[in-house]
Structure formats: C-alpha cells, structure tokens
Amino acid sequence: MTAKTDKGTVINIGKKEYWEIGLDAEGDHRLGAWQIKDIIDLTLPPRKTTKETFVTELPADTKSAEVEVKVTYFPAPGKPIEVHKVVKKLNFEK
C-alpha cells in the first residue's frame, strides 16, 4: 500500500504477506520439501476476503493523496502477478 501526495511524495504505508511456512522438526523455517515436517498455513484462500488496517502520517501541508492498494500473487520467487489494484484519491480539508 502506498500514498502519493499532491506534492509528488510517495509514502510506503505498509505491506501484508500471506504464505505457507514450512517447518522442520526443530521448528525452523525450511523451503525444501524433504526438510519440511509441518506446515503453518498463513495464506489467503481463494474468494476469502480480509480487512487490514494501516496507519501512517502524511506531511502537514498535504491537501490530497492518491492511495494505491495492490494484491500481488507470487507463483514462484521473483515472478509477481498483479491480481487486483484499487486507487482512491483522498482530499483533506484544512
């Protein structure tokens, strides 16, 4: 999630990742299938929605900001697929 102010400043607001964690017998994170003894499922299942809250401060002289939220799927490391994107313009009264 990012915000771009009316002055052109881009602010990274936050990021939430959903994924499976493979654990070995000692509880350490592992990637190799032969090492994984247990799975912790932290994924976002298909068609399930969730709400996340991010809080940030914008510069005091900001009159408006364009907030962009993207959902990106990584079927393989370094291979992102943008699934959904929403951009909304917010105006602030002084």
N, C-alpha and C positions, 0 to 999 in steps of 0.2 A: 504494500500500500504506500503510495506516495502522494504528496501535495505539491502543486506548483503555484506559487503566489503570483499576484498581479505584477510584481517586480521581476518575475522570472526565476526566483529562487526555488530549487527543487529540494524538498524535505522528505527523507525516508521516514515514514511513520512507523512502520512495523512489518513483521513477516510471521506467518504461522505455517508450519510444515506438518503434514500428516504422512506417516510412513510406518512400515513394519520394522521392528527391531529384532534381529536375530541374536540370541544369547547363547553362549557356550555353557558348559556345565558349571563354571565358576561365576556365571552371571555377567561376563564381559561381552561387549558388543562384537559380533562377528558377521562377516559377509559370505564366507564360503559355506555352501550347503552341508559339506561334511563336518563342519565345525559347529553348526547350529543344533542345539539340543532343545531350545524353547523359543517361541515367538511371542512378542508383545505386539498386539495389533493396535497401532495408533493411526490407522488410515481413516479416510473419509469415504464411506461406502457410496456406491453409485446411487443417485437420486436422493441421498440424505442431505439435508441442509443443516447448517450450524450457524450460530451467531458468534462473532468475535468482537471485542471492544478494544480499540486502540486510542490512546490519549497522547496528544502532542501539543506543543506550544508553537504558534506562528509569530513572526516578528510583529511588534506592537503597531507598526504602520500598515499592516496588511488590510486591504479593503476587500479583496476577494481571493479565492483559491480554487484551483481545479484539482479535485481529489480523484485519484485513479486506483481502482482495486482490480487485480488480475488473479485469476485462478490458472495455474500452470501445472501441467502433468509431465512428469519425467519418466517415460517408459524405460529409459536407460540413462546412466550418468552422462551429462553433457548433451542430452537430446530433449530439450524442452518443447512441449506442445502447449500453446495458449488455448485453454478451454473456454474461458469466459473473461470478459472485461467490462467494467462499468466505470464511466467517467461522469462526475457531477460537479457543477460549478456552485460554489458557496459564496454568498455575498454577506459581508459583515457591516452592520451599521455602527457608526461612531456617535 
